[in-house]
Amino acid sequence: MNWDQIEGNWKQLKGKAQAKWGDITDDEWHSAEGRREQLVGLVQEKYGHAKETAEREVDEWMRGI
């Protein structure tokens, strides 16, 4: 699945993302709307990861869905 597909199916995929990153609020999920950079930024901010770590975590999640 690529990021265009994730954006298009965000309502369905958001639940899987919420299960992985439970500290992100509903409003923040809504603002991300499946966009990779916004999701990386949220993971970075909420979990204190370096940008590269957050990118790797998000990409690994994407490959697993």
PDB file of N, CA, C and O in Angstrom:
ATOM      1  N   MET A   1       0.856  -1.177   0.000  1.00  0.00           N
ATOM      2  CA  MET A   1       0.000   0.000   0.000  1.00  0.00           C
ATOM      3  C   MET A   1       0.900   1.238   0.000  1.00  0.00           C
ATOM      4  O   MET A   1       1.899   1.290   0.717  1.00  0.00           O
ATOM      5  N   ASN A   2       0.537   2.222  -0.806  1.00  0.00           N
ATOM      6  CA  ASN A   2       1.316   3.461  -0.837  1.00  0.00           C
ATOM      7  C   ASN A   2       0.551   4.570  -0.114  1.00  0.00           C
ATOM      8  O   ASN A   2      -0.587   4.378   0.314  1.00  0.00           O
ATOM      9  N   TRP A   3       1.189   5.720   0.011  1.00  0.00           N
ATOM     10  CA  TRP A   3       0.583   6.800   0.806  1.00  0.00           C
ATOM     11  C   TRP A   3      -0.640   7.404   0.151  1.00  0.00           C
ATOM     12  O   TRP A   3      -1.507   7.926   0.852  1.00  0.00           O
ATOM     13  N   ASP A   4      -0.744   7.354  -1.167  1.00  0.00           N
ATOM     14  CA  ASP A   4      -1.971   7.820  -1.821  1.00  0.00           C
ATOM     15  C   ASP A   4      -3.144   6.932  -1.423  1.00  0.00           C
ATOM     16  O   ASP A   4      -4.248   7.422  -1.188  1.00  0.00           O
ATOM     17  N   GLN A   5      -2.903   5.633  -1.349  1.00  0.00           N
ATOM     18  CA  GLN A   5      -3.953   4.704  -0.934  1.00  0.00           C
ATOM     19  C   GLN A   5      -4.301   4.896   0.542  1.00  0.00           C
ATOM     20  O   GLN A   5      -5.468   4.822   0.927  1.00  0.00           O
ATOM     21  N   ILE A   6      -3.293   5.141   1.350  1.00  0.00           N
ATOM     22  CA  ILE A   6      -3.548   5.368   2.774  1.00  0.00           C
ATOM     23  C   ILE A   6      -4.403   6.610   2.966  1.00  0.00           C
ATOM     24  O   ILE A   6      -5.357   6.595   3.743  1.00  0.00           O
ATOM     25  N   GLU A   7      -4.063   7.691   2.256  1.00  0.00           N
ATOM     26  CA  GLU A   7      -4.879   8.909   2.357  1.00  0.00           C
ATOM     27  C   GLU A   7      -6.313   8.636   1.928  1.00  0.00           C
ATOM     28  O   GLU A   7      -7.251   9.092   2.582  1.00  0.00           O
ATOM     29  N   GLY A   8      -6.494   7.899   0.840  1.00  0.00           N
ATOM     30  CA  GLY A   8      -7.828   7.599   0.339  1.00  0.00           C
ATOM     31  C   GLY A   8      -8.645   6.710   1.256  1.00  0.00           C
ATOM     32  O   GLY A   8      -9.874   6.787   1.266  1.00  0.00           O
ATOM     33  N   ASN A   9      -7.970   5.863   2.029  1.00  0.00           N
ATOM     34  CA  ASN A   9      -8.649   4.930   2.929  1.00  0.00           C
ATOM     35  C   ASN A   9      -8.410   5.273   4.395  1.00  0.00           C
ATOM     36  O   ASN A   9      -8.491   4.401   5.260  1.00  0.00           O
ATOM     37  N   TRP A  10      -8.120   6.526   4.670  1.00  0.00           N
ATOM     38  CA  TRP A  10      -7.720   6.932   6.003  1.00  0.00           C
ATOM     39  C   TRP A  10      -8.763   6.601   7.062  1.00  0.00           C
ATOM     40  O   TRP A  10      -8.403   6.181   8.161  1.00  0.00           O
ATOM     41  N   LYS A  11     -10.022   6.776   6.764  1.00  0.00           N
ATOM     42  CA  LYS A  11     -11.055   6.503   7.775  1.00  0.00           C
ATOM     43  C   LYS A  11     -10.998   5.054   8.231  1.00  0.00           C
ATOM     44  O   LYS A  11     -11.198   4.769   9.412  1.00  0.00           O
ATOM     45  N   GLN A  12     -10.730   4.137   7.313  1.00  0.00           N
ATOM     46  CA  GLN A  12     -10.636   2.729   7.662  1.00  0.00           C
ATOM     47  C   GLN A  12      -9.309   2.404   8.360  1.00  0.00           C
ATOM     48  O   GLN A  12      -9.274   1.581   9.276  1.00  0.00           O
ATOM     49  N   LEU A  13      -8.235   3.040   7.935  1.00  0.00           N
ATOM     50  CA  LEU A  13      -6.910   2.723   8.457  1.00  0.00           C
ATOM     51  C   LEU A  13      -6.582   3.444   9.761  1.00  0.00           C
ATOM     52  O   LEU A  13      -5.667   3.047  10.482  1.00  0.00           O
ATOM     53  N   LYS A  14      -7.316   4.484  10.056  1.00  0.00           N
ATOM     54  CA  LYS A  14      -7.041   5.271  11.254  1.00  0.00           C
ATOM     55  C   LYS A  14      -7.116   4.411  12.509  1.00  0.00           C
ATOM     56  O   LYS A  14      -6.339   4.620  13.441  1.00  0.00           O
ATOM     57  N   GLY A  15      -8.022   3.462  12.554  1.00  0.00           N
ATOM     58  CA  GLY A  15      -8.141   2.587  13.722  1.00  0.00           C
ATOM     59  C   GLY A  15      -6.883   1.778  13.965  1.00  0.00           C
ATOM     60  O   GLY A  15      -6.471   1.595  15.111  1.00  0.00           O
ATOM     61  N   LYS A  16      -6.272   1.293  12.898  1.00  0.00           N
ATOM     62  CA  LYS A  16      -5.021   0.539  13.038  1.00  0.00           C
ATOM     63  C   LYS A  16      -3.903   1.443  13.540  1.00  0.00           C
ATOM     64  O   LYS A  16      -3.078   1.031  14.357  1.00  0.00           O
ATOM     65  N   ALA A  17      -3.881   2.667  13.050  1.00  0.00           N
ATOM     66  CA  ALA A  17      -2.867   3.615  13.505  1.00  0.00           C
ATOM     67  C   ALA A  17      -3.100   3.985  14.965  1.00  0.00           C
ATOM     68  O   ALA A  17      -2.145   4.107  15.732  1.00  0.00           O
ATOM     69  N   GLN A  18      -4.356   4.163  15.354  1.00  0.00           N
ATOM     70  CA  GLN A  18      -4.672   4.498  16.740  1.00  0.00           C
ATOM     71  C   GLN A  18      -4.271   3.367  17.681  1.00  0.00           C
ATOM     72  O   GLN A  18      -3.850   3.622  18.809  1.00  0.00           O
ATOM     73  N   ALA A  19      -4.399   2.131  17.233  1.00  0.00           N
ATOM     74  CA  ALA A  19      -3.997   0.994  18.068  1.00  0.00           C
ATOM     75  C   ALA A  19      -2.496   1.020  18.329  1.00  0.00           C
ATOM     76  O   ALA A  19      -2.047   0.634  19.408  1.00  0.00           O
ATOM     77  N   LYS A  20      -1.723   1.468  17.356  1.00  0.00           N
ATOM     78  CA  LYS A  20      -0.267   1.513  17.505  1.00  0.00           C
ATOM     79  C   LYS A  20       0.173   2.732  18.304  1.00  0.00           C
ATOM     80  O   LYS A  20       1.032   2.623  19.179  1.00  0.00           O
ATOM     81  N   TRP A  21      -0.400   3.874  18.015  1.00  0.00           N
ATOM     82  CA  TRP A  21       0.006   5.128  18.656  1.00  0.00           C
ATOM     83  C   TRP A  21      -1.177   5.724  19.422  1.00  0.00           C
ATOM     84  O   TRP A  21      -1.799   6.684  18.969  1.00  0.00           O
ATOM     85  N   GLY A  22      -1.474   5.153  20.568  1.00  0.00           N
ATOM     86  CA  GLY A  22      -2.644   5.525  21.350  1.00  0.00           C
ATOM     87  C   GLY A  22      -2.600   6.893  21.993  1.00  0.00           C
ATOM     88  O   GLY A  22      -3.637   7.409  22.410  1.00  0.00           O
ATOM     89  N   ASP A  23      -1.427   7.493  22.084  1.00  0.00           N
ATOM     90  CA  ASP A  23      -1.321   8.814  22.727  1.00  0.00           C
ATOM     91  C   ASP A  23      -1.737   9.962  21.819  1.00  0.00           C
ATOM     92  O   ASP A  23      -1.880  11.095  22.280  1.00  0.00           O
ATOM     93  N   ILE A  24      -1.930   9.687  20.555  1.00  0.00           N
ATOM     94  CA  ILE A  24      -2.329  10.729  19.612  1.00  0.00           C
ATOM     95  C   ILE A  24      -3.837  10.907  19.708  1.00  0.00           C
ATOM     96  O   ILE A  24      -4.587   9.931  19.664  1.00  0.00           O
ATOM     97  N   THR A  25      -4.280  12.148  19.839  1.00  0.00           N
ATOM     98  CA  THR A  25      -5.708  12.433  20.050  1.00  0.00           C
ATOM     99  C   THR A  25      -6.511  12.325  18.750  1.00  0.00           C
ATOM    100  O   THR A  25      -5.958  12.341  17.650  1.00  0.00           O
ATOM    101  N   ASP A  26      -7.830  12.216  18.914  1.00  0.00           N
ATOM    102  CA  ASP A  26      -8.716  12.156  17.739  1.00  0.00           C
ATOM    103  C   ASP A  26      -8.562  13.394  16.863  1.00  0.00           C
ATOM    104  O   ASP A  26      -8.551  13.289  15.636  1.00  0.00           O
ATOM    105  N   ASP A  27      -8.447  14.552  17.478  1.00  0.00           N
ATOM    106  CA  ASP A  27      -8.283  15.782  16.692  1.00  0.00           C
ATOM    107  C   ASP A  27      -6.984  15.749  15.893  1.00  0.00           C
ATOM    108  O   ASP A  27      -6.945  16.191  14.745  1.00  0.00           O
ATOM    109  N   GLU A  28      -5.932  15.230  16.497  1.00  0.00           N
ATOM    110  CA  GLU A  28      -4.659  15.136  15.786  1.00  0.00           C
ATOM    111  C   GLU A  28      -4.746  14.131  14.645  1.00  0.00           C
ATOM    112  O   GLU A  28      -4.194  14.366  13.570  1.00  0.00           O
ATOM    113  N   TRP A  29      -5.441  13.005  14.869  1.00  0.00           N
ATOM    114  CA  TRP A  29      -5.639  12.038  13.778  1.00  0.00           C
ATOM    115  C   TRP A  29      -6.397  12.694  12.637  1.00  0.00           C
ATOM    116  O   TRP A  29      -6.062  12.515  11.467  1.00  0.00           O
ATOM    117  N   HIS A  30      -7.413  13.448  12.990  1.00  0.00           N
ATOM    118  CA  HIS A  30      -8.218  14.107  11.960  1.00  0.00           C
ATOM    119  C   HIS A  30      -7.363  15.089  11.149  1.00  0.00           C
ATOM    120  O   HIS A  30      -7.503  15.170   9.929  1.00  0.00           O
ATOM    121  N   SER A  31      -6.493  15.821  11.814  1.00  0.00           N
ATOM    122  CA  SER A  31      -5.668  16.791  11.093  1.00  0.00           C
ATOM    123  C   SER A  31      -4.624  16.107  10.210  1.00  0.00           C
ATOM    124  O   SER A  31      -4.233  16.660   9.182  1.00  0.00           O
ATOM    125  N   ALA A  32      -4.171  14.921  10.592  1.00  0.00           N
ATOM    126  CA  ALA A  32      -3.167  14.209   9.791  1.00  0.00           C
ATOM    127  C   ALA A  32      -3.768  13.673   8.498  1.00  0.00           C
ATOM    128  O   ALA A  32      -3.123  13.718   7.450  1.00  0.00           O
ATOM    129  N   GLU A  33      -4.981  13.174   8.561  1.00  0.00           N
ATOM    130  CA  GLU A  33      -5.720  12.659   7.398  1.00  0.00           C
ATOM    131  C   GLU A  33      -4.888  11.753   6.495  1.00  0.00           C
ATOM    132  O   GLU A  33      -5.025  11.799   5.273  1.00  0.00           O
ATOM    133  N   GLY A  34      -4.027  10.931   7.094  1.00  0.00           N
ATOM    134  CA  GLY A  34      -3.275   9.959   6.316  1.00  0.00           C
ATOM    135  C   GLY A  34      -2.042  10.487   5.611  1.00  0.00           C
ATOM    136  O   GLY A  34      -1.403   9.759   4.851  1.00  0.00           O
ATOM    137  N   ARG A  35      -1.705  11.726   5.847  1.00  0.00           N
ATOM    138  CA  ARG A  35      -0.509  12.294   5.212  1.00  0.00           C
ATOM    139  C   ARG A  35       0.725  11.889   6.003  1.00  0.00           C
ATOM    140  O   ARG A  35       0.777  12.064   7.220  1.00  0.00           O
ATOM    141  N   ARG A  36       1.705  11.353   5.315  1.00  0.00           N
ATOM    142  CA  ARG A  36       2.894  10.787   5.943  1.00  0.00           C
ATOM    143  C   ARG A  36       3.632  11.795   6.812  1.00  0.00           C
ATOM    144  O   ARG A  36       3.947  11.503   7.965  1.00  0.00           O
ATOM    145  N   GLU A  37       3.908  12.961   6.279  1.00  0.00           N
ATOM    146  CA  GLU A  37       4.698  13.943   7.026  1.00  0.00           C
ATOM    147  C   GLU A  37       4.000  14.375   8.318  1.00  0.00           C
ATOM    148  O   GLU A  37       4.651  14.558   9.346  1.00  0.00           O
ATOM    149  N   GLN A  38       2.681  14.535   8.264  1.00  0.00           N
ATOM    150  CA  GLN A  38       1.947  14.911   9.469  1.00  0.00           C
ATOM    151  C   GLN A  38       1.979  13.780  10.491  1.00  0.00           C
ATOM    152  O   GLN A  38       2.124  14.021  11.690  1.00  0.00           O
ATOM    153  N   LEU A  39       1.843  12.547  10.012  1.00  0.00           N
ATOM    154  CA  LEU A  39       1.889  11.402  10.919  1.00  0.00           C
ATOM    155  C   LEU A  39       3.273  11.261  11.548  1.00  0.00           C
ATOM    156  O   LEU A  39       3.388  11.007  12.747  1.00  0.00           O
ATOM    157  N   VAL A  40       4.308  11.424  10.754  1.00  0.00           N
ATOM    158  CA  VAL A  40       5.678  11.377  11.285  1.00  0.00           C
ATOM    159  C   VAL A  40       5.848  12.465  12.352  1.00  0.00           C
ATOM    160  O   VAL A  40       6.416  12.207  13.413  1.00  0.00           O
ATOM    161  N   GLY A  41       5.366  13.659  12.080  1.00  0.00           N
ATOM    162  CA  GLY A  41       5.471  14.756  13.049  1.00  0.00           C
ATOM    163  C   GLY A  41       4.743  14.460  14.348  1.00  0.00           C
ATOM    164  O   GLY A  41       5.240  14.782  15.426  1.00  0.00           O
ATOM    165  N   LEU A  42       3.566  13.848  14.254  1.00  0.00           N
ATOM    166  CA  LEU A  42       2.818  13.496  15.464  1.00  0.00           C
ATOM    167  C   LEU A  42       3.555  12.439  16.281  1.00  0.00           C
ATOM    168  O   LEU A  42       3.654  12.556  17.502  1.00  0.00           O
ATOM    169  N   VAL A  43       4.066  11.420  15.623  1.00  0.00           N
ATOM    170  CA  VAL A  43       4.805  10.368  16.319  1.00  0.00           C
ATOM    171  C   VAL A  43       6.061  10.960  16.966  1.00  0.00           C
ATOM    172  O   VAL A  43       6.413  10.621  18.096  1.00  0.00           O
ATOM    173  N   GLN A  44       6.711  11.829  16.243  1.00  0.00           N
ATOM    174  CA  GLN A  44       7.920  12.486  16.759  1.00  0.00           C
ATOM    175  C   GLN A  44       7.582  13.309  18.001  1.00  0.00           C
ATOM    176  O   GLN A  44       8.282  13.231  19.010  1.00  0.00           O
ATOM    177  N   GLU A  45       6.521  14.086  17.925  1.00  0.00           N
ATOM    178  CA  GLU A  45       6.141  14.976  19.029  1.00  0.00           C
ATOM    179  C   GLU A  45       5.635  14.197  20.248  1.00  0.00           C
ATOM    180  O   GLU A  45       6.067  14.456  21.371  1.00  0.00           O
ATOM    181  N   LYS A  46       4.733  13.259  20.033  1.00  0.00           N
ATOM    182  CA  LYS A  46       4.098  12.551  21.143  1.00  0.00           C
ATOM    183  C   LYS A  46       5.021  11.565  21.841  1.00  0.00           C
ATOM    184  O   LYS A  46       4.898  11.339  23.045  1.00  0.00           O
ATOM    185  N   TYR A  47       5.942  10.981  21.091  1.00  0.00           N
ATOM    186  CA  TYR A  47       6.778   9.930  21.660  1.00  0.00           C
ATOM    187  C   TYR A  47       8.242  10.337  21.819  1.00  0.00           C
ATOM    188  O   TYR A  47       9.062   9.543  22.279  1.00  0.00           O
ATOM    189  N   GLY A  48       8.568  11.560  21.444  1.00  0.00           N
ATOM    190  CA  GLY A  48       9.913  12.073  21.645  1.00  0.00           C
ATOM    191  C   GLY A  48      10.973  11.412  20.785  1.00  0.00           C
ATOM    192  O   GLY A  48      12.148  11.382  21.151  1.00  0.00           O
ATOM    193  N   HIS A  49      10.558  10.882  19.640  1.00  0.00           N
ATOM    194  CA  HIS A  49      11.506  10.227  18.741  1.00  0.00           C
ATOM    195  C   HIS A  49      12.205  11.260  17.853  1.00  0.00           C
ATOM    196  O   HIS A  49      11.658  12.324  17.563  1.00  0.00           O
ATOM    197  N   ALA A  50      13.410  10.924  17.437  1.00  0.00           N
ATOM    198  CA  ALA A  50      14.085  11.708  16.412  1.00  0.00           C
ATOM    199  C   ALA A  50      13.312  11.536  15.110  1.00  0.00           C
ATOM    200  O   ALA A  50      12.597  10.549  14.937  1.00  0.00           O
ATOM    201  N   LYS A  51      13.450  12.481  14.207  1.00  0.00           N
ATOM    202  CA  LYS A  51      12.697  12.427  12.953  1.00  0.00           C
ATOM    203  C   LYS A  51      12.955  11.124  12.207  1.00  0.00           C
ATOM    204  O   LYS A  51      12.014  10.513  11.700  1.00  0.00           O
ATOM    205  N   GLU A  52      14.200  10.690  12.131  1.00  0.00           N
ATOM    206  CA  GLU A  52      14.529   9.460  11.407  1.00  0.00           C
ATOM    207  C   GLU A  52      13.869   8.246  12.046  1.00  0.00           C
ATOM    208  O   GLU A  52      13.402   7.349  11.344  1.00  0.00           O
ATOM    209  N   THR A  53      13.828   8.215  13.361  1.00  0.00           N
ATOM    210  CA  THR A  53      13.188   7.104  14.074  1.00  0.00           C
ATOM    211  C   THR A  53      11.686   7.106  13.817  1.00  0.00           C
ATOM    212  O   THR A  53      11.096   6.055  13.567  1.00  0.00           O
ATOM    213  N   ALA A  54      11.067   8.279  13.877  1.00  0.00           N
ATOM    214  CA  ALA A  54       9.634   8.387  13.622  1.00  0.00           C
ATOM    215  C   ALA A  54       9.313   7.994  12.179  1.00  0.00           C
ATOM    216  O   ALA A  54       8.318   7.314  11.931  1.00  0.00           O
ATOM    217  N   GLU A  55      10.142   8.413  11.238  1.00  0.00           N
ATOM    218  CA  GLU A  55       9.926   8.035   9.839  1.00  0.00           C
ATOM    219  C   GLU A  55      10.010   6.523   9.664  1.00  0.00           C
ATOM    220  O   GLU A  55       9.183   5.929   8.971  1.00  0.00           O
ATOM    221  N   ARG A  56      10.992   5.909  10.280  1.00  0.00           N
ATOM    222  CA  ARG A  56      11.169   4.464  10.174  1.00  0.00           C
ATOM    223  C   ARG A  56       9.967   3.737  10.789  1.00  0.00           C
ATOM    224  O   ARG A  56       9.468   2.768  10.218  1.00  0.00           O
ATOM    225  N   GLU A  57       9.507   4.204  11.947  1.00  0.00           N
ATOM    226  CA  GLU A  57       8.370   3.586  12.624  1.00  0.00           C
ATOM    227  C   GLU A  57       7.101   3.690  11.774  1.00  0.00           C
ATOM    228  O   GLU A  57       6.359   2.717  11.637  1.00  0.00           O
ATOM    229  N   VAL A  58       6.859   4.859  11.213  1.00  0.00           N
ATOM    230  CA  VAL A  58       5.678   5.064  10.365  1.00  0.00           C
ATOM    231  C   VAL A  58       5.771   4.200   9.104  1.00  0.00           C
ATOM    232  O   VAL A  58       4.779   3.598   8.693  1.00  0.00           O
ATOM    233  N   ASP A  59       6.946   4.136   8.495  1.00  0.00           N
ATOM    234  CA  ASP A  59       7.111   3.326   7.284  1.00  0.00           C
ATOM    235  C   ASP A  59       6.932   1.836   7.575  1.00  0.00           C
ATOM    236  O   ASP A  59       6.359   1.111   6.761  1.00  0.00           O
ATOM    237  N   GLU A  60       7.421   1.373   8.734  1.00  0.00           N
ATOM    238  CA  GLU A  60       7.228  -0.018   9.114  1.00  0.00           C
ATOM    239  C   GLU A  60       5.744  -0.312   9.336  1.00  0.00           C
ATOM    240  O   GLU A  60       5.257  -1.373   8.944  1.00  0.00           O
ATOM    241  N   TRP A  61       5.027   0.617   9.960  1.00  0.00           N
ATOM    242  CA  TRP A  61       3.584   0.457  10.146  1.00  0.00           C
ATOM    243  C   TRP A  61       2.898   0.359   8.794  1.00  0.00           C
ATOM    244  O   TRP A  61       2.043  -0.501   8.585  1.00  0.00           O
ATOM    245  N   MET A  62       3.274   1.240   7.877  1.00  0.00           N
ATOM    246  CA  MET A  62       2.646   1.263   6.551  1.00  0.00           C
ATOM    247  C   MET A  62       2.857  -0.067   5.831  1.00  0.00           C
ATOM    248  O   MET A  62       1.937  -0.568   5.184  1.00  0.00           O
ATOM    249  N   ARG A  63       4.032  -0.634   5.932  1.00  0.00           N
ATOM    250  CA  ARG A  63       4.301  -1.917   5.262  1.00  0.00           C
ATOM    251  C   ARG A  63       3.505  -3.057   5.868  1.00  0.00           C
ATOM    252  O   ARG A  63       3.224  -4.053   5.201  1.00  0.00           O
ATOM    253  N   GLY A  64       3.141  -2.908   7.142  1.00  0.00           N
ATOM    254  CA  GLY A  64       2.410  -3.967   7.836  1.00  0.00           C
ATOM    255  C   GLY A  64       0.912  -3.951   7.648  1.00  0.00           C
ATOM    256  O   GLY A  64       0.226  -4.870   8.095  1.00  0.00           O
ATOM    257  N   ILE A  65       0.385  -2.924   6.993  1.00  0.00           N
ATOM    258  CA  ILE A  65      -1.071  -2.861   6.823  1.00  0.00           C
ATOM    259  C   ILE A  65      -1.494  -3.414   5.492  1.00  0.00           C
ATOM    260  O   ILE A  65      -2.686  -3.437   5.184  1.00  0.00           O
TER     261      ILE A  65
END
